[in-house]
Structures are given as structure tokens and as C-alpha cells.
Amino acid sequence: MLHTHLDQSSAKPLPVVIIGNGPSGICLSYLLSGYVPYVRRGAVHPNPILQRKLEETPEISILDQDIEYLSEGLEGRSTSPLALLFDTLLRPDTDFGGTADSILSWWHQPDRAVPHLVLGKNLPGGAWHSIEGSMFTLSQGDWMGLPDLQFKDWMSRKKRGFRNNRSTAGDIVQYYQYYVAKKGLKKNFLCGTFVASVKNLGVDAVYGNPGSRDRGCRWDLPEKPMDDSKDIRTLFQVDGFVTTINGTQPFSVYAENVVLATGTYDSPSWLGVQGEDLSFVHHKLSALEDAVRNKEIGMMSDPILIVGAGLTAADAVLFAHHYNIPVIHAFRRRVNDPALIFNQLPKTMYPEYHKVHQMMKEQVSSCPGLYESYVSLPEHHIVSFTEDRKCIFRDKSGHQKVYNISMAFVLIGSNPNLSYLPNNGADLAVDCEQPVSSKRNPIDVDPFTYESVHEKGLYAMGPLAGDNFVRFVQGGALAVASSLLKKANKNPP
Ligand SMILES: Cc1cc2nc3c(=O)[nH]c(=O)nc-3n(C[C@H](O)[C@H](O)[C@H](O)COP(=O)(O)OP(=O)(O)OC[C@H]3O[C@@H](n4cnc5c(N)ncnc54)[C@H](O)[C@@H]3O)c2cc1C
């Protein structure tokens, strides 16, 4: 089945290849599979201006309406107008604590489907596969749901409960896999595929420039252009490796449009200090879980070092605390720095993170307190790691200290891995001189189509395009699907 898919797709260019099978890729696959959103008859949106606009053309699907006009003036917790639009259509009053149903109803119109392939390293679910299953989300559980299958309904069917409205990463990943199966999307997904390169073969390739054929390309030219408009069409070659029970083999597919949805969690950030590549220094939380499971560390070991003051570092502290493993926790900021994430989270919803913050404040090395096996080192920099498992620190006065440690976990954020693009994708970023980063330098896309402003036919969505939360990545899917449907001339007459 898998091979048939790749064999067929390598022979003929596909209209769309999506790279990445997390929430972004799944949501887009749903929209491209012919599921079309209309305003539910009789539904009233609580925003009167939006409601008035929606009443103008109720018979036209949201995908075919002027989504720029609909999204004008919307405000909320995202800077993307389409993220706000789709979110408010799906969860109309959620920011005011309400639980009103979506005002959309979904129609399956298979003739409007756009053939596409979703490639991803793991099973559908994206970054949620690499988060420890028992970890609770930062967001409300409801905000993790995808269109037309409420997460809370799935949870109650599974007899699973929320804690403070939050859910576990394990439940979320199961829900995403269920979603793909339930919505009949499985046939579009090729899991176990690692994309190693995406090449733009240029415009000539599409129109059958003899030179490009002579170079040994293997596709048949489409009889009728997907796009009848005057837009220039390009062709992309996507190469990589597919792993099945029979082993790993190279593959090559051709596509008229490529959507980058590979997220930003694949390359953990490094401190860049001496000894960081030693075997006891790790950069993923999962390494701590493995070490505990394999009994490499325990309550009698030398302390582990956790570096960082974000939520992943806090999760590591909680995990180690749960297993009574001694911890040294080092971070660069002051404990009362207003920019620390803990100072932005309401105490009632996130008691565990506030406990970590309290430990960070109260357990500084100079005055040990309640939690014997935890030491906090605020405003400390790591100088180096040595082969005999020592870590050298520098405090804010410039004094150096040395601690024996059993293992180190550097959890200071992550970066996208765009090594499959020329120049690691930097040419596509807002600032082409800097590496792509979700927060500081996302891929530069048109806000209403999510097509790259630098390269036609290339789209980016999710954290790569600056949308960092699951509830907001879905607006990118609406934008891309609406643009691709227009290109494919699949708008109704
Ligand atoms: C610890 C943690 C906690 C989080 N908590 C929340 C939360 O509470 N609420 C919330 O809304 N969001 C949260 N997020 C963010 C959330 O995970 C992302 O917003 C969401 O997963 C983005 O979806 P995506 O599909 O764009 O990317 P991802 O989920 O990152 O999926 C991209 C997929 O593409 C794959 N991929 C990458 N490169 C390639 C390649 N070359 N070939 C093939 N496949 C590739 C990746 O392995 C990955 O599986 C959290 C993230 C982390 C790391």
C-alpha cells in the first residue's frame, strides 16, 4: 500500500505534499479531503460585526468567502487574523470562559478534495509524540481539538477526565490518531518518512522544458494545469527515506505545491560550552525519563543538573522530584524576572509550575530550605563540563563553582530543523540573514494564504509561521486550503 502510494506519486506530480504530520498537517489534510465548513443554519456568533458579515453570504462556504474581510478587526491572543477567525468560528466564546458550540457545520464534498500526501517521521501527532505522556498541557484541553470532533467529547467517550481543564500529552496524541482514522484521512498519510531535501525545479519543469526532461526527471506532465490563472506554477522535488518493516529506502516525489509543517521542536538548543557533547550531557526531557526507567540514576546518585527556566525544565524538576532524585537547577535569569513564564501563569490553574517557581526562589544554594534534594542556582552560567562528570558554573559576581553531577539535562528551548531546505530555510525567513525561529524569525508568509512571500508554491504553517499553539495553527490550515482550492479551481461556480 505504502509502496503503491510512493510509486504512483513519483510518476506524476501531486498537487500538494505536506511535510509534517502534527496538528497542522492533520488539520490541513482534513480540509483538503473535501470537508467544507459552512455557517450552521440558525447559529449566531457572539461577535455582532462578524455575525453581520457571515449573514451576507450564508450559502457560501467559509473556504470560499473573502477570509481577509471576515477576519478584519478581530482581536485575541494571536497576531494572525486567520488564526483568530478560525478559532472564533470553532470556539466562539472560549476566551470569555464560555463553552459555546462551534457555529460551523461540516459538509463532505469529495469532488472538492485536492489530492495530497502527508509525510512525517512518526505516527500522526507531531511534537506530541515526543512529550512525556503523563505531562499536562499548558492550554485548556478543549483548545487541543481539531475541527468537527470535539476533544472533550472524545475524552468523555474514553472515560478520561481533565485536571483544571487541562489534559495529558498521552491523551492528546491518541486523540490525533483517532481523528486521522475517524475522518478517513489515513490514506493520505505516509508515516515513517523522513524528508531530506526539497528542491524547487523551477517553472520550466512544469511546462515540459526539454532540458529538464533530459535531466532524467520521471514524472508525466499533467494534461491540464492545476491552476488556470496567470500565476506562475512551479514544481518541487521532495526526496527522503521511508522506513518500513522491510528496512529503509530512498524515495522521491514531485509536487506542484509543498507545505512545510515540520514544527520547531526537532533541534534542541545547545549552550555552546566546552564538554557539552560528553555522553552524560543530554538535551531532551525524554533522556531523563529513560535514565530513570533504566535505573541509571536514583535517589542515591550524585545530583542531576537541570539547566533552564522554561516549562520543559520545570517538567524535568517535577519528574526528578517525584522520583526523589537530587537536583541542581541552574538558570540565567533572576527568580523574580517578570519575563519568567511562571510569573505569567495563573496560580490556580498551574499549581505544579508555581511549586517549582517557589522552590527556585526558596532553595538557593546559600540557604537550603524545605526541599532537601533540590538546589536552585539563579543567575548562573555554565562554563564547561568535564569528563569526570563535573560542571563548572559562573555566578553573577563572576565567581566560579564546581559541582559533581551524575547527568546534565540542558532544556533551554529548541529550533526548527530545516536542513532539508537550501540554507536551512533562512532564505524564506522574515530576516533572511538569521536562522528561522518560531518566536523571533518565522518563515515570511502572506497572512491570508500562508504562501511564502519569497517562493511561490511553497507554504508554511504552525510554529514555523509563528503560530505556536494548537488552537491557532488551524487558521493557517484554513488559509492554505482556501488558497490551494482556488489554485486547483475547485471553487464552486
Ligand atoms: C513540551 C511542549 C508542550 C507544549 N504544550 C502546548 C500546549 O499546552 N498547548 C498548545 O497549544 N501547544 C503546546 N505546545 C506546542 C504544540 O506542540 C505545537 O503548537 C504543535 O504541535 C504544532 O503543530 P505542528 O503540526 O505545526 O508541528 P509539530 O507538532 O511539531 O509536528 C511536526 C512534525 O513534523 C515532523 N518532521 C520534522 N522534520 C521532518 C522531516 N524532515 N521529515 C519528516 N517529518 C518531519 C516532526 O518530527 C513532527 O512530528 C507544546 C510543545 C511542547 C514541545
The ligand as an SDF file (V2000), in Angstrom:
LIG
                    3D

 53 58  0  0  0  0  0  0  0  0999 V2000
    6.7180   20.4410   25.8350 C   0  0  0  0  0  0  0  0  0  0  0  0
    5.6960   21.1170   24.9540 C   0  0  0  0  0  0  0  0  0  0  0  0
    4.4740   21.4890   25.4850 C   0  0  0  0  0  0  0  0  0  0  0  0
    3.5090   22.1080   24.6770 C   0  0  0  0  0  0  0  0  0  0  0  0
    2.3180   22.4700   25.2220 N   0  0  0  0  0  0  0  0  0  0  0  0
    1.3660   23.0390   24.4420 C   0  0  0  0  0  0  0  0  0  0  0  0
    0.0910   23.3680   24.9750 C   0  0  0  0  0  0  0  0  0  0  0  0
   -0.1990   23.1750   26.1440 O   0  0  0  0  0  0  0  0  0  0  0  0
   -0.8290   23.9170   24.1370 N   0  0  0  0  0  0  0  0  0  0  0  0
   -0.5920   24.1400   22.8140 C   0  0  0  0  0  0  0  0  0  0  0  0
   -1.4860   24.6050   22.1080 O   0  0  0  0  0  0  0  0  0  0  0  0
    0.6220   23.8470   22.2900 N   0  0  0  0  0  0  0  0  0  0  0  0
    1.5920   23.3140   23.0690 C   0  0  0  0  0  0  0  0  0  0  0  0
    2.8110   23.0090   22.5340 N   0  0  0  0  0  0  0  0  0  0  0  0
    3.0520   23.4080   21.1480 C   0  0  0  0  0  0  0  0  0  0  0  0
    2.4400   22.4010   20.1900 C   0  0  0  0  0  0  0  0  0  0  0  0
    3.0790   21.1820   20.3800 O   0  0  0  0  0  0  0  0  0  0  0  0
    2.5780   22.9110   18.7800 C   0  0  0  0  0  0  0  0  0  0  0  0
    1.8780   24.1160   18.6470 O   0  0  0  0  0  0  0  0  0  0  0  0
    2.0040   21.9620   17.7430 C   0  0  0  0  0  0  0  0  0  0  0  0
    2.4030   20.6390   17.9650 O   0  0  0  0  0  0  0  0  0  0  0  0
    2.4540   22.4330   16.3820 C   0  0  0  0  0  0  0  0  0  0  0  0
    1.9550   21.5630   15.4220 O   0  0  0  0  0  0  0  0  0  0  0  0
    2.6800   21.3160   14.0290 P   0  0  0  0  0  0  0  0  0  0  0  0
    1.9110   20.2600   13.3680 O   0  0  0  0  0  0  0  0  0  0  0  0
    2.8580   22.6020   13.3080 O   0  0  0  0  0  0  0  0  0  0  0  0
    4.1470   20.8150   14.3970 O   0  0  0  0  0  0  0  0  0  0  0  0
    4.6160   19.5530   15.2320 P   0  0  0  0  0  0  0  0  0  0  0  0
    3.5940   19.1210   16.1820 O   0  0  0  0  0  0  0  0  0  0  0  0
    5.9700   19.9130   15.7670 O   0  0  0  0  0  0  0  0  0  0  0  0
    4.7500   18.3860   14.1420 O   0  0  0  0  0  0  0  0  0  0  0  0
    5.7040   18.4290   13.1280 C   0  0  0  0  0  0  0  0  0  0  0  0
    6.1140   17.0090   12.7900 C   0  0  0  0  0  0  0  0  0  0  0  0
    6.9460   17.0310   11.6280 O   0  0  0  0  0  0  0  0  0  0  0  0
    7.9970   16.0970   11.8120 C   0  0  0  0  0  0  0  0  0  0  0  0
    9.1420   16.4320   10.9860 N   0  0  0  0  0  0  0  0  0  0  0  0
   10.0710   17.3890   11.2170 C   0  0  0  0  0  0  0  0  0  0  0  0
   11.0150   17.3660   10.2530 N   0  0  0  0  0  0  0  0  0  0  0  0
   10.6640   16.3660    9.4050 C   0  0  0  0  0  0  0  0  0  0  0  0
   11.2710   15.8380    8.2290 C   0  0  0  0  0  0  0  0  0  0  0  0
   12.4070   16.3490    7.7250 N   0  0  0  0  0  0  0  0  0  0  0  0
   10.6650   14.7990    7.6110 N   0  0  0  0  0  0  0  0  0  0  0  0
    9.5020   14.2730    8.1100 C   0  0  0  0  0  0  0  0  0  0  0  0
    8.8960   14.7340    9.2290 N   0  0  0  0  0  0  0  0  0  0  0  0
    9.4770   15.7640    9.8650 C   0  0  0  0  0  0  0  0  0  0  0  0
    8.3240   16.2550   13.2940 C   0  0  0  0  0  0  0  0  0  0  0  0
    9.0540   15.1430   13.7510 O   0  0  0  0  0  0  0  0  0  0  0  0
    6.9280   16.3450   13.8900 C   0  0  0  0  0  0  0  0  0  0  0  0
    6.4400   15.0660   14.1640 O   0  0  0  0  0  0  0  0  0  0  0  0
    3.7880   22.3710   23.3070 C   0  0  0  0  0  0  0  0  0  0  0  0
    5.0150   21.9740   22.7690 C   0  0  0  0  0  0  0  0  0  0  0  0
    5.9630   21.3580   23.5740 C   0  0  0  0  0  0  0  0  0  0  0  0
    7.2800   20.9420   22.9590 C   0  0  0  0  0  0  0  0  0  0  0  0
  1  2  1  0
  2  3  1  0
  2 52  2  0
  3  4  2  0
  4  5  1  0
  4 50  1  0
  5  6  2  0
  6  7  1  0
  6 13  1  0
  7  8  2  0
  7  9  1  0
  9 10  1  0
 10 11  2  0
 10 12  1  0
 12 13  2  0
 13 14  1  0
 14 15  1  0
 14 50  1  0
 15 16  1  0
 16 17  1  0
 16 18  1  0
 18 19  1  0
 18 20  1  0
 20 21  1  0
 20 22  1  0
 22 23  1  0
 23 24  1  0
 24 25  2  0
 24 26  1  0
 24 27  1  0
 27 28  1  0
 28 29  2  0
 28 30  1  0
 28 31  1  0
 31 32  1  0
 32 33  1  0
 33 34  1  0
 33 48  1  0
 34 35  1  0
 35 36  1  0
 35 46  1  0
 36 37  1  0
 36 45  1  0
 37 38  2  0
 38 39  1  0
 39 40  1  0
 39 45  2  0
 40 41  1  0
 40 42  2  0
 42 43  1  0
 43 44  2  0
 44 45  1  0
 46 47  1  0
 46 48  1  0
 48 49  1  0
 50 51  2  0
 51 52  1  0
 52 53  1  0
M  END
$$$$
